[in-house]
Amino acid sequence: MVSTIRENRSKFYKVKCPDCENEQTIFEKASTVVKCVVCGRDLATPTGGKAILKADIIQELQ
């Protein structure tokens, strides 16, 4: 019997909005536009794979 261990290759990031400095958690492969909940600025734009991040990454979450 073959045992397969599947690793999670996707990440979550804690990012800081460049306008209002609000910290928010976003998915690395976001499939929709992620907006800041405080000021409404776009933080990530989908590309079909990894999203383009327009915010400063503070921490990579596991």
ZAPA-388979 format. One record per residue: residue number from 1; x, y, z of N, C-alpha, C, O in turn. Coordinates in Angstrom, 1 decimal, always signed. Example, Ala and Ser with C-alpha at 12.3 -4.5 7.8 and 13.67 -1.06 7.14 Angstrom:
% residues 2
site seq 1	n_X +13.2	n_Y -5.7	n_Z +7.8	ca_X +12.3	ca_Y -4.5	ca_Z +7.8	c_X +13.2	c_Y -3.3	c_Z +7.8	o_X +14.2	o_Y -3.3	o_Z +8.5
site seq 2	n_X +12.8	n_Y -2.2	n_Z +7.1	ca_X +13.7	ca_Y -1.1	ca_Z +7.1	c_X +12.9	c_Y +0.0	c_Z +7.9	o_X +13.4	o_Y +1.1	o_Z +8.0
% end
This chain:
% residues 62
site seq 1	n_X +0.8	n_Y -1.2	n_Z +0.0	ca_X +0.0	ca_Y +0.0	ca_Z +0.0	c_X +0.9	c_Y +1.2	c_Z +0.0	o_X +1.8	o_Y +1.3	o_Z +0.8
site seq 2	n_X +0.6	n_Y +2.2	n_Z -0.9	ca_X +1.4	ca_Y +3.4	ca_Z -1.0	c_X +0.8	c_Y +4.5	c_Z -0.2	o_X -0.4	o_Y +4.8	o_Z -0.2
site seq 3	n_X +1.6	n_Y +5.1	n_Z +0.7	ca_X +1.1	ca_Y +6.2	ca_Z +1.5	c_X +1.5	c_Y +7.5	c_Z +0.8	o_X +2.7	o_Y +7.7	o_Z +0.5
site seq 4	n_X +0.5	n_Y +8.3	n_Z +0.6	ca_X +0.8	ca_Y +9.6	ca_Z +0.0	c_X +0.6	c_Y +10.7	c_Z +1.0	o_X -0.5	o_Y +10.8	o_Z +1.7
site seq 5	n_X +1.6	n_Y +11.5	n_Z +1.2	ca_X +1.5	ca_Y +12.7	ca_Z +2.1	c_X +1.4	c_Y +13.9	c_Z +1.2	o_X +2.2	o_Y +14.2	o_Z +0.4
site seq 6	n_X +0.3	n_Y +14.6	n_Z +1.4	ca_X +0.0	ca_Y +15.8	ca_Z +0.5	c_X +0.4	c_Y +17.0	c_Z +1.3	o_X -0.2	o_Y +17.3	o_Z +2.4
site seq 7	n_X +1.3	n_Y +17.8	n_Z +0.7	ca_X +1.7	ca_Y +19.0	ca_Z +1.4	c_X +0.8	c_Y +20.2	c_Z +0.8	o_X +0.5	o_Y +20.2	o_Z -0.3
site seq 8	n_X +0.6	n_Y +21.1	n_Z +1.7	ca_X -0.1	ca_Y +22.3	ca_Z +1.3	c_X +0.9	c_Y +23.3	c_Z +0.6	o_X +1.8	o_Y +23.7	o_Z +1.3
site seq 9	n_X +0.7	n_Y +23.6	n_Z -0.6	ca_X +1.7	ca_Y +24.4	ca_Z -1.3	c_X +1.2	c_Y +25.9	c_Z -1.4	o_X +1.9	o_Y +26.7	o_Z -2.0
site seq 10	n_X +0.1	n_Y +26.2	n_Z -0.9	ca_X -0.5	ca_Y +27.5	ca_Z -1.0	c_X -0.3	c_Y +28.2	c_Z +0.4	o_X -0.1	o_Y +27.5	o_Z +1.4
site seq 11	n_X -0.2	n_Y +29.5	n_Z +0.4	ca_X +0.1	ca_Y +30.2	ca_Z +1.6	c_X -1.0	c_Y +31.3	c_Z +1.9	o_X -1.6	o_Y +31.8	o_Z +0.9
site seq 12	n_X -1.1	n_Y +31.7	n_Z +3.1	ca_X -1.8	ca_Y +32.9	ca_Z +3.5	c_X -0.8	c_Y +33.9	c_Z +3.9	o_X +0.3	o_Y +33.6	o_Z +4.5
site seq 13	n_X -1.1	n_Y +35.2	n_Z +3.6	ca_X -0.2	ca_Y +36.3	ca_Z +4.0	c_X -0.9	c_Y +37.3	c_Z +4.8	o_X -2.1	o_Y +37.6	o_Z +4.6
site seq 14	n_X -0.2	n_Y +37.8	n_Z +5.8	ca_X -0.7	ca_Y +39.0	ca_Z +6.6	c_X -0.1	c_Y +40.2	c_Z +5.9	o_X +1.1	o_Y +40.3	o_Z +5.8
site seq 15	n_X -0.9	n_Y +41.1	n_Z +5.4	ca_X -0.4	ca_Y +42.2	ca_Z +4.6	c_X -0.9	c_Y +43.5	c_Z +5.3	o_X -1.8	o_Y +43.5	o_Z +6.1
site seq 16	n_X -0.2	n_Y +44.6	n_Z +4.9	ca_X -0.5	ca_Y +45.9	ca_Z +5.5	c_X -0.9	c_Y +46.8	c_Z +4.3	o_X -0.2	o_Y +46.9	o_Z +3.3
site seq 17	n_X -2.0	n_Y +47.4	n_Z +4.4	ca_X -2.5	ca_Y +48.4	ca_Z +3.3	c_X -1.6	c_Y +49.6	c_Z +3.3	o_X -1.3	o_Y +50.2	o_Z +4.3
site seq 18	n_X -1.1	n_Y +50.0	n_Z +2.1	ca_X -0.2	ca_Y +51.1	ca_Z +2.0	c_X -0.9	c_Y +52.4	c_Z +2.3	o_X -0.2	o_Y +53.4	o_Z +2.7
site seq 19	n_X -2.2	n_Y +52.5	n_Z +2.2	ca_X -2.9	ca_Y +53.8	ca_Z +2.5	c_X -3.2	c_Y +54.0	c_Z +3.9	o_X -2.9	o_Y +55.0	o_Z +4.5
site seq 20	n_X -4.0	n_Y +53.0	n_Z +4.5	ca_X -4.5	ca_Y +53.2	ca_Z +5.9	c_X -3.7	c_Y +52.4	c_Z +6.9	o_X -4.0	o_Y +52.5	o_Z +8.1
site seq 21	n_X -2.8	n_Y +51.5	n_Z +6.5	ca_X -2.0	ca_Y +50.7	ca_Z +7.3	c_X -2.8	c_Y +49.6	c_Z +8.1	o_X -2.3	o_Y +49.1	o_Z +9.2
site seq 22	n_X -3.9	n_Y +49.3	n_Z +7.6	ca_X -4.7	ca_Y +48.2	ca_Z +8.2	c_X -4.1	c_Y +46.9	c_Z +7.9	o_X -3.6	o_Y +46.7	o_Z +6.7
site seq 23	n_X -4.0	n_Y +46.0	n_Z +8.8	ca_X -3.5	ca_Y +44.6	ca_Z +8.6	c_X -4.6	c_Y +43.7	c_Z +8.3	o_X -5.6	o_Y +43.7	o_Z +9.0
site seq 24	n_X -4.4	n_Y +42.8	n_Z +7.3	ca_X -5.4	ca_Y +41.9	ca_Z +6.8	c_X -4.8	c_Y +40.6	c_Z +6.3	o_X -3.6	o_Y +40.7	o_Z +5.9
site seq 25	n_X -5.5	n_Y +39.5	n_Z +6.5	ca_X -5.0	ca_Y +38.2	ca_Z +6.0	c_X -5.6	c_Y +37.9	c_Z +4.6	o_X -6.8	o_Y +38.0	o_Z +4.5
site seq 26	n_X -4.7	n_Y +37.6	n_Z +3.6	ca_X -5.2	ca_Y +37.2	ca_Z +2.3	c_X -4.6	c_Y +35.9	c_Z +1.8	o_X -3.5	o_Y +35.5	o_Z +2.3
site seq 27	n_X -5.3	n_Y +35.3	n_Z +0.9	ca_X -4.8	ca_Y +34.0	ca_Z +0.3	c_X -3.9	c_Y +34.3	c_Z -0.9	o_X -4.1	o_Y +35.2	o_Z -1.7
site seq 28	n_X -2.8	n_Y +33.5	n_Z -1.0	ca_X -1.8	ca_Y +33.7	ca_Z -2.0	c_X -2.4	c_Y +33.6	c_Z -3.4	o_X -2.0	o_Y +34.3	o_Z -4.4
site seq 29	n_X -3.4	n_Y +32.7	n_Z -3.6	ca_X -4.0	ca_Y +32.4	ca_Z -4.9	c_X -5.4	c_Y +32.9	c_Z -4.9	o_X -6.4	o_Y +32.2	o_Z -5.3
site seq 30	n_X -5.6	n_Y +34.2	n_Z -4.6	ca_X -7.0	ca_Y +34.8	ca_Z -4.6	c_X -7.6	c_Y +34.7	c_Z -5.9	o_X -7.0	o_Y +35.0	o_Z -6.9
site seq 31	n_X -8.9	n_Y +34.4	n_Z -6.0	ca_X -9.6	ca_Y +34.2	ca_Z -7.3	c_X -10.5	c_Y +35.4	c_Z -7.5	o_X -11.1	o_Y +35.5	o_Z -8.6
site seq 32	n_X -10.6	n_Y +36.3	n_Z -6.6	ca_X -11.3	ca_Y +37.6	ca_Z -6.8	c_X -10.4	c_Y +38.7	c_Z -6.3	o_X -9.5	o_Y +38.5	o_Z -5.6
site seq 33	n_X -10.8	n_Y +40.0	n_Z -6.6	ca_X -10.1	ca_Y +41.1	ca_Z -6.2	c_X -10.3	c_Y +41.3	c_Z -4.7	o_X -11.4	o_Y +41.2	o_Z -4.2
site seq 34	n_X -9.2	n_Y +41.4	n_Z -3.9	ca_X -9.2	ca_Y +41.6	ca_Z -2.5	c_X -9.1	c_Y +43.0	c_Z -2.2	o_X -8.1	o_Y +43.7	o_Z -2.6
site seq 35	n_X -10.0	n_Y +43.6	n_Z -1.5	ca_X -10.0	ca_Y +45.0	ca_Z -1.1	c_X -9.8	c_Y +45.2	c_Z +0.4	o_X -10.2	o_Y +44.3	o_Z +1.2
site seq 36	n_X -9.2	n_Y +46.3	n_Z +0.7	ca_X -9.0	ca_Y +46.6	ca_Z +2.2	c_X -10.4	c_Y +46.9	c_Z +2.8	o_X -11.2	o_Y +47.6	o_Z +2.2
site seq 37	n_X -10.6	n_Y +46.3	n_Z +3.9	ca_X -11.9	ca_Y +46.5	ca_Z +4.6	c_X -12.1	c_Y +47.8	c_Z +5.2	o_X -13.3	o_Y +48.2	o_Z +5.4
site seq 38	n_X -11.1	n_Y +48.6	n_Z +5.3	ca_X -11.2	ca_Y +49.9	ca_Z +5.9	c_X -11.3	c_Y +51.0	c_Z +4.9	o_X -12.3	o_Y +51.8	o_Z +4.9
site seq 39	n_X -10.4	n_Y +51.1	n_Z +3.9	ca_X -10.4	ca_Y +52.2	ca_Z +2.9	c_X -10.9	c_Y +51.7	c_Z +1.5	o_X -11.1	o_Y +52.6	o_Z +0.7
site seq 40	n_X -10.9	n_Y +50.4	n_Z +1.2	ca_X -11.4	ca_Y +50.0	ca_Z -0.1	c_X -10.4	c_Y +49.9	c_Z -1.2	o_X -10.7	o_Y +49.6	o_Z -2.3
site seq 41	n_X -9.1	n_Y +50.1	n_Z -0.9	ca_X -8.0	ca_Y +50.0	ca_Z -1.9	c_X -7.8	c_Y +48.5	c_Z -2.2	o_X -8.0	o_Y +47.6	o_Z -1.4
site seq 42	n_X -7.5	n_Y +48.2	n_Z -3.5	ca_X -7.2	ca_Y +46.9	ca_Z -4.0	c_X -5.9	c_Y +46.4	c_Z -3.4	o_X -4.9	o_Y +47.1	o_Z -3.5
site seq 43	n_X -5.9	n_Y +45.2	n_Z -2.7	ca_X -4.7	ca_Y +44.7	ca_Z -2.1	c_X -4.2	c_Y +43.5	c_Z -3.0	o_X -3.0	o_Y +43.3	o_Z -2.9
site seq 44	n_X -5.0	n_Y +42.8	n_Z -3.7	ca_X -4.6	ca_Y +41.7	ca_Z -4.5	c_X -5.5	c_Y +41.6	c_Z -5.7	o_X -6.7	o_Y +41.8	o_Z -5.6
site seq 45	n_X -4.9	n_Y +41.3	n_Z -6.9	ca_X -5.6	ca_Y +41.1	ca_Z -8.1	c_X -5.4	c_Y +39.7	c_Z -8.6	o_X -4.2	o_Y +39.3	o_Z -8.7
site seq 46	n_X -6.4	n_Y +39.0	n_Z -9.0	ca_X -6.3	ca_Y +37.6	ca_Z -9.5	c_X -5.6	c_Y +37.5	c_Z -10.9	o_X -5.8	o_Y +38.4	o_Z -11.7
site seq 47	n_X -4.9	n_Y +36.5	n_Z -11.1	ca_X -4.2	ca_Y +36.3	ca_Z -12.4	c_X -4.5	c_Y +34.9	c_Z -13.0	o_X -4.1	o_Y +34.6	o_Z -14.1
site seq 48	n_X -5.2	n_Y +34.0	n_Z -12.3	ca_X -5.4	ca_Y +32.6	ca_Z -12.7	c_X -4.5	c_Y +31.7	c_Z -12.0	o_X -4.8	o_Y +30.5	o_Z -12.0
site seq 49	n_X -3.5	n_Y +32.2	n_Z -11.4	ca_X -2.6	ca_Y +31.4	ca_Z -10.5	c_X -2.4	c_Y +32.2	c_Z -9.2	o_X -3.3	o_Y +32.5	o_Z -8.5
site seq 50	n_X -1.1	n_Y +32.6	n_Z -9.0	ca_X -0.9	ca_Y +33.4	ca_Z -7.8	c_X -1.3	c_Y +34.9	c_Z -8.1	o_X -1.2	o_Y +35.4	o_Z -9.2
site seq 51	n_X -1.9	n_Y +35.5	n_Z -7.1	ca_X -2.5	ca_Y +36.8	ca_Z -7.2	c_X -1.3	c_Y +37.8	c_Z -7.2	o_X -0.3	o_Y +37.6	o_Z -6.6
site seq 52	n_X -1.5	n_Y +39.0	n_Z -7.9	ca_X -0.6	ca_Y +40.1	ca_Z -7.8	c_X -0.9	c_Y +40.9	c_Z -6.5	o_X -2.0	o_Y +41.4	o_Z -6.4
site seq 53	n_X +0.1	n_Y +40.9	n_Z -5.6	ca_X -0.1	ca_Y +41.6	ca_Z -4.3	c_X +0.3	c_Y +43.1	c_Z -4.5	o_X +1.4	o_Y +43.3	o_Z -5.0
site seq 54	n_X -0.6	n_Y +44.0	n_Z -4.0	ca_X -0.3	ca_Y +45.4	ca_Z -4.1	c_X -0.2	c_Y +46.0	c_Z -2.7	o_X -0.3	o_Y +47.2	o_Z -2.5
site seq 55	n_X +0.1	n_Y +45.1	n_Z -1.7	ca_X +0.3	ca_Y +45.5	ca_Z -0.4	c_X +1.6	c_Y +45.0	c_Z +0.2	o_X +2.2	o_Y +44.1	o_Z -0.4
site seq 56	n_X +2.0	n_Y +45.5	n_Z +1.3	ca_X +3.3	ca_Y +45.1	ca_Z +1.9	c_X +3.0	c_Y +43.8	c_Z +2.7	o_X +2.1	o_Y +43.8	o_Z +3.5
site seq 57	n_X +3.8	n_Y +42.8	n_Z +2.5	ca_X +3.7	ca_Y +41.5	ca_Z +3.2	c_X +4.4	c_Y +41.7	c_Z +4.5	o_X +5.6	o_Y +42.0	o_Z +4.6
site seq 58	n_X +3.7	n_Y +41.4	n_Z +5.6	ca_X +4.2	ca_Y +41.5	ca_Z +6.9	c_X +4.7	c_Y +40.1	c_Z +7.4	o_X +5.8	o_Y +40.0	o_Z +8.0
site seq 59	n_X +3.9	n_Y +39.1	n_Z +7.1	ca_X +4.2	ca_Y +37.8	ca_Z +7.6	c_X +3.6	c_Y +36.7	c_Z +6.7	o_X +2.5	o_Y +36.9	o_Z +6.2
site seq 60	n_X +4.3	n_Y +35.6	n_Z +6.6	ca_X +3.7	ca_Y +34.4	ca_Z +5.9	c_X +3.2	c_Y +33.5	c_Z +6.9	o_X +3.9	o_Y +33.1	o_Z +7.8
site seq 61	n_X +1.9	n_Y +33.2	n_Z +6.8	ca_X +1.2	ca_Y +32.3	ca_Z +7.8	c_X +1.2	c_Y +30.9	c_Z +7.3	o_X +1.2	o_Y +30.6	o_Z +6.1
site seq 62	n_X +1.3	n_Y +29.9	n_Z +8.3	ca_X +1.3	ca_Y +28.5	ca_Z +7.9	c_X +0.1	c_Y +27.8	c_Z +8.3	o_X -0.1	o_Y +26.6	o_Z +8.1
% end
